[in-house]
Amino acid sequence: MKEVHLHAKLADLQEVDYHNTLVLHALTEVLIEKGFFTKDELSRKMVELDSQLTFQIETYTRISDRLLNGVNQEKSLSLD
């Protein structure tokens, strides 16, 4: 029963993702048609944001790993 429920949730997420993608694509096309920005400007901004987000994710991952390693070291010391 849980597996069926999980599949239903996944299908719902896929539908939401599809609709969000469709709205985003339509909005982007309208803004380009109205001259708010070009496809090249949009592409450059996407690359810029991707780079920033990748850096942030990598930074948070390193910090998290260091924190977890510190907690694990404290636990092992307290067990000794």
N, C-alpha and C positions, 0 to 999 in steps of 0.2 A: 504493500500500500504506500509506504514512504517513497518507493522508487517512482511510482506513478505521479505522486505529488511533486517530486523533484523534477520530473519531465515537464509537468504542467508549468511549474515556475520558470524553467528554462525557456519554454515556448513563449511565455509572457515577456520575459526579458528580451528575447529575440525580436518580438513584435515591437516592444518599446524602442529597442535599438534601431530597428528599421524606420520607425516613424521619426525618431530624432534625427537620423541621418537624412531622411527625405526633407524634413523641415530645414535643416542646416544647408543642404544643397540648394533648395529653392531660394532661401534667403540670400545665400551667397550669389547666386545667379542674378537675382533682382538688383542687389547692390552693385554688382559689376555692370549690369545693363544701364543703371542710372548714373554710372561714372563715379561712384564713391571710391573705388579702387580698381586696380587691374588684377588680372590673374597672376601676373608676375609679382606684384606687391603682396598678394595673398600668399603665394608660394614662399616668398622670402620671409614673411612673418611666421609662417608655419615652421620653417626651418629654424628660425630664431627661437621660437617658443619651445620647440622640441629639444633644442640644445640646452636651454635653461632648465626645462623640466628634468631632462636626463641628468644634468649636473646636480640638481636638488635631490633627486631620488638616490643617486650614488652617494651623495653626502650624508643623507639620512640613514642609508644602509650602513655606511661605515660607522657612524655614531652609534647606531643601534647595536651593531656587532661588538663594538668596544664596550658598551654598557652591559651587554649580555655576557661577554667574556669576564668582565669585572665581577658580576653577580655570581657566575659559575666558579670563579676563583675563590670568592669569599665562602661559598658553600663548601667547596672542597677543603678549605682551611679549617672551617668549623667542624668538619667531620673527622679531622685528624686528631 
